[in-house]
Amino acid sequence: MEIYCLPGTMCDHRLWGFTQQALGRSITLHHIAIPMEESLESIVDALAKSLPDKPIDLLGFSMGGYLASRFSVKYPERINRLMVLSNTATALLDSERKQREVALNWVAAQGYRGIPRKKAVAMLGENNKTNDILISLIQDMDKTLGEEVLMQQLKSSLDRPDVLSVLETVHFPLCFALGQHDGLISKETIDRMTSVSRFDVRMVACGHMLPLEQPEWLASLITGFYEGA
């Protein structure tokens, strides 16, 4: 079985490494880089050209989760099953949007020197804030992608229309997996999601970087969801 996977901001194929290891060979996580386009609509259109023109199993993390949701509501006939990690298919929190605007202005004026360790640590749950392997991995992925990708991803994704309500109407199986200590997701949105019987919402003890922090739990969830009848 092959699952097409969209990563988050400044993440590459290494995001899925621990989860792929936990899955073994029965399921392949196929990394799809976020297209270098100037708007969310253009990114979705580019994905429509690159992804198979048939029903697929789709998985998205963070920004990639939002993009997977946008793609799925635009092309529902091309989705078999959808799982969204560390994202709620809604607009950015005001605090996160402001941080991104500050980052864009700073990088435009000063250049980009890579994600600070403090920021990488903030993306992790309490149990992993001293995990140098995960912190280094976040910094290494960021360094590999660099300033041009950062600017493109931040600019293109500032304005994110809420597509959660549209997802209530789709007919394909849909699962959300969220970190209990993810500061980028509001409690109000989680309450909204869990009140909708259509949504299968799973929570696990971690921060924002769920695939890095809980790979074995995620592998088990993926297996059960995508291999389900």
For each residue, the residues with C-beta under 8 A, 3 or more apart:
1: 26 27 28 57 226 227
2: 27 28 30 57
3: 27 28 29 30 57 58 59 222 226
4: 30 32 51 52 56 57 58 59
5: 15 16 29 30 31 32 59 60 61 64
6: 32 34 47 58 59 60 61 63 64 65 67 68
7: 11 12 13 15 16 31 32 33 34 61 62 63 64
8: 11 15 61 62 63 64 65 86
9: 62 63 150 153 154 157
10: 115 141 142 145 149 150 153
11: 7 8 14 15 61 62 64 141
12: 7 15 31 33 141 144 145
13: 7 16 17 31
14: 11 17 137 140 141
15: 5 7 8 11 12 31 61 141 211 212
16: 5 7 13 19 20 29 31 211
17: 13 14 20 21
18: 21 22 211 212 215
19: 16 22 23 29 211 215 218 219 222
20: 16 17 23 28 29
21: 17 18 24 215
22: 18 19 215 216 218 219 220
23: 19 20 26 27 29 219 222 223
24: 21 27
25: 28
26: 1 23 223
27: 1 2 3 23 24 222 223 226 227
28: 1 2 3 20 25
29: 3 5 16 19 20 23 59
30: 2 3 4 5
31: 5 7 12 13 15 16
32: 4 5 6 7 47 50 51
33: 7 12
34: 6 7 43 63 64 67 153
35: 42 43 46 47 50
36: 149 152
37: 42 43 45 46 152 156
38: 42 152 155 156
39: 42 43 156
40: 43 44 66 67 70 156 157 159 160
41: 44 45
42: 35 37 38 39 45 46 156
43: 34 35 37 39 40 46 47 67 156
44: 40 41 47 48 67 70 71 74
45: 37 41 42 48 49
46: 35 37 42 43 49 50
47: 6 32 35 43 44 50 51 67 71
48: 44 45 51 71 74 75 78
49: 45 46
50: 32 35 46 47
51: 4 32 47 48 56 71 78
52: 4 56 78
53: 78
54: 78
55: 77 78 79 80
56: 4 51 52 78 79 80
57: 1 2 3 4 80 81 226
58: 3 4 6 68 71 72 79 80 81 82 83
59: 3 4 5 6 29 68 82 83 84 85 222
60: 5 6 64 65 66 67 68 69 82 83 84 85 87
61: 5 6 7 8 11 15 64 65 85 86 87 210 211
62: 7 8 9 11 65 66 85 86 87 184 208
63: 6 7 8 9 34 66 67 87 153 157
64: 5 6 7 8 11 34 60 61 67 68 87
65: 6 8 60 61 62 68 69 84 85 86 87 89
66: 40 60 62 63 69 70 84 87 89 157 160 163
67: 6 34 40 43 44 47 60 63 64 70 71
68: 6 58 59 60 64 65 71 72 82 84
69: 60 65 66 72 73 82 84 87 89 163 164 167
70: 40 44 66 67 73 74 89 163
71: 44 47 48 51 58 67 68 74 75 78 79
72: 58 68 69 75 76 79 82 167 170 172
73: 69 70 76 163 166 167 170
74: 44 48 70 71
75: 48 71 72 78 79
76: 72 73 79 170 171 172
77: 55
78: 48 51 52 53 54 55 56 71 75
79: 55 56 58 71 72 75 76 82 170 172
80: 55 56 57 58 172
81: 57 58 172 173 174 175 225 226
82: 58 59 60 68 69 72 79 172 173 174 175
83: 58 59 60 174 175 176 177 221 222 225 226
84: 59 60 65 66 68 69 87 88 89 174 175 176 177
85: 59 60 61 62 65 176 177 178 210 211 218
86: 8 61 62 65 177 178 179 182 184 185 208 209 210
87: 60 61 62 63 64 65 66 69 84 176 185
88: 84 164 176 178 185 189 190 193
89: 65 66 69 70 84 162 163 164 167
90: 160 162 163 164 189
91: 97 159 160 161 162
92: 96 97 100 157 158 160
93: 96 97 184 185 186
94: 97 98
95: 98 99
96: 92 93 99 100 184
97: 91 92 93 94 100 101 158
98: 94 95 101 102
99: 95 96 102 103
100: 92 96 97 103 104 154 158
101: 97 98 104 105 158
102: 98 99 105 106
103: 99 100 106 107 154
104: 100 101 107 108 151 154 155
105: 101 102 108 109
106: 102 103 109 110
107: 103 104 110 111 112 147 150 151
108: 104 105 151
109: 105 106
110: 106 107
111: 107 147
112: 107 146 147 150 151
113:
114: 139 142 143
115: 10 119 120 138 139 142
116: 119 120
117: 120 121 135 139
118: 121 122
119: 115 116 122 123
120: 115 116 117 123 124 135 138 139 142
121: 117 118 124 129 135
122: 118 119 183 207
123: 119 120 138 207 208 209
124: 120 121 128 129 131 134 135 206 207 208 209 212 213
125: 128 129 179 180 181 205 206 207 213
126: 129 181 207
127: 131 205 206 213
128: 124 125 131 134 206 207 209 212 213
129: 121 124 125 126
130:
131: 124 127 128 134 135
132: 135 136
133: 136 137
134: 124 128 131 137 138 209 212 213
135: 117 120 121 124 131 132 138 139
136: 132 133 139 140
137: 14 133 134 140 141 212
138: 115 120 123 134 135 141 142 209 212
139: 114 115 117 120 135 136 142 143
140: 14 136 137 143 144
141: 10 11 12 14 15 137 138 144 145
142: 10 114 115 120 138 139 145 150
143: 114 139 140 146
144: 12 140 141
145: 10 12 141 142 149 150
146: 112 143 149 150
147: 107 111 112 150 151
148: 151 152
149: 10 36 145 146 152 153
150: 9 10 107 112 142 145 146 147 153 154
151: 104 107 108 112 147 148 154 155
152: 36 37 38 148 149 155 156
153: 9 10 34 63 149 150 156 157
154: 9 100 103 104 150 151 157 158
155: 38 104 151 152 158
156: 37 38 39 40 42 43 152 153
157: 9 40 63 66 92 153 154 160
158: 92 97 100 101 154 155
159: 40 91
160: 40 66 90 91 92 157
161: 91
162: 89 90 91 165
163: 66 69 70 73 89 90 166 167
164: 69 88 89 90 167 168 189 192 193
165: 162 168 169
166: 73 163 169 170
167: 69 72 73 89 163 164 170 174 198 199
168: 164 165 196 198 199
169: 165 166
170: 72 73 76 79 166 167 174
171: 76
172: 72 76 79 80 81 82
173: 81 82 200 225 228
174: 81 82 83 84 167 170 198 199 200
175: 81 82 83 84 200 201 202 221 225
176: 83 84 85 87 88 193 199 200 201 202
177: 83 84 85 86 202 203 204 210 218 221
178: 85 86 88 182 185 190 201 202 203 204 210
179: 86 125 182 185 203 204 205 206 207 208 209 210 213 214
180: 125 203 204 205 206
181: 125 126 205 206 207
182: 86 178 179 185 206 207 208 210
183: 122 207 208
184: 62 86 93 96 208
185: 86 87 88 93 178 179 182 189 190
186: 93 189 190
187: 190 191
188: 191 192
189: 88 90 164 185 186 192 193
190: 88 178 185 186 187 193 194 201 203
191: 187 188 194 195
192: 164 188 189 195 196
193: 88 164 176 189 190 196 199 201
194: 190 191 199 201
195: 191 192
196: 168 192 193 199
197:
198: 167 168 174
199: 167 168 174 176 193 194 196
200: 173 174 175 176 225
201: 175 176 178 190 193 194
202: 175 176 177 178 221
203: 177 178 179 180 190
204: 177 178 179 180 210 214 217 218
205: 125 127 179 180 181 214
206: 124 125 127 128 179 180 181 182 209 210 213 214
207: 122 123 124 125 126 128 179 181 182 183 210 213
208: 62 86 123 124 179 182 183 184
209: 86 123 124 128 134 138 179 206 212 213
210: 61 85 86 177 178 179 182 204 206 207 213 214 218
211: 15 16 18 19 61 85 214 215 218
212: 15 18 124 128 134 137 138 209 215
213: 124 125 127 128 134 179 206 207 209 210
214: 179 204 205 206 210 211 217 218
215: 18 19 21 22 211 212 218 219
216: 22 219 220
217: 204 214 220 221
218: 19 22 85 177 204 210 211 214 215 221 222
219: 19 22 23 215 216 222 223
220: 22 216 217 223 224
221: 83 175 177 202 217 218 224 225
222: 3 19 23 27 59 83 218 219 225 226
223: 23 26 27 219 220 226 227
224: 220 221 227 228
225: 81 83 173 175 200 221 222 228
226: 1 3 27 57 81 83 222 223
227: 1 27 223 224
228: 173 224 225
229:
